[in-house]
Amino acid sequence: MKLKKQHKEILKSVIKNKGIYRTRLIPVEDRDNIFDSLFELYMAEILQFSKKSELEFEGPYKQPRYKCFEVKPWPKVKLDDLKKAVRKGEYAQV
């Protein structure tokens, strides 16, 4: 898989934070293109991600205003593999 510029930025952030990276807060109503990049990396089985909000508990009276994504490598992918992929500009499936 050929890595795009945003893919490389995400992978560098995961490497820098040693495995778990939290994206910046995004307003819930806005659609950010980081989701598209994360989904492409998820489908290639490189990264896993989950959506988080600024609230610990959500309910009918407490609606979240911001969201972020928590990103971590797929269990079979090591940080060394991610470093090699960033250097080469492409990711080869193991």
N, C-alpha and C positions, 0 to 999 in steps of 0.2 A: 504494500500500500504506500503510495507516494504521500508524504506529509505536506500539508499546507502550512502557511505561516502561523495561523492561529493554533493549529495542532501542535506545532513546535513550542509555542509560548505556553500552552497548557502543560505539555510534557516537561518543560524546563521548570515550571512552578511545582509540579509533583516531585521532581527530583530534588529541587531546592528545599522543599519541606519534608523530605525523607519519607514520602509515601502517602500522606494525606494533605490535600489542598482544598481550601475553601475559597470559592470565587467571591467577587465583590457583591455587595447587596444591590439587587435590581428591583425596581418597583414591580409589583405583581401584574399590573395592567400592561406593562411593556413587554414586547417580545424581543429578546436579545439574541444575536446570532451565535453566542457561545453555546447555546443549547444544540444547535445544528452540528457544530464541531464536536461536542461531547457525544452526540448520538452516533456520529460517524466512527469515532474511536471506540465506542461501546460495541457497535456492530462488527468491528474488526477484532473484537476481544482483546483490546489493549487496556482500556480503562473501564471502571465501574463508577457510576455516579448516583447520587440521591438528592432529591430536592429538600431543602430546609427552609424554614422561615425564622423571623426574628423572635417569634413567640414560642414559648415552651409548650403551652397548651392552647389549642384553638377551640372556639365555641361560637355560639350565635352572637354573642356580644363582643367578642374579641376576634376580629378578622385581621389576618396579617396584611401589612402594607408592603413588605419587602420579602424577597426570596433570594436564596443563593444555592449553589450546588456544591456538595461535598464530593470530591473526586479522589479515587484511589486506584492503584493498579489492579488489573485482573489477577486472581490468586496465582496463576501459573507464570505470570510475567514478573521478572525481577527488575530492580532499578538499573542494574548494569545493562540489561536489554534496552531499556528506555534511553540510556545515555548513548548507546551505539546508534539507535534509531535517529536521535536528534543530530548526531554527528554526520551520519550518512544522508539524512533527508528522506529516508524511507524505512518502512518497517517490514521485515520479512517474518512471516508466520513460522513458529517453531514446530 
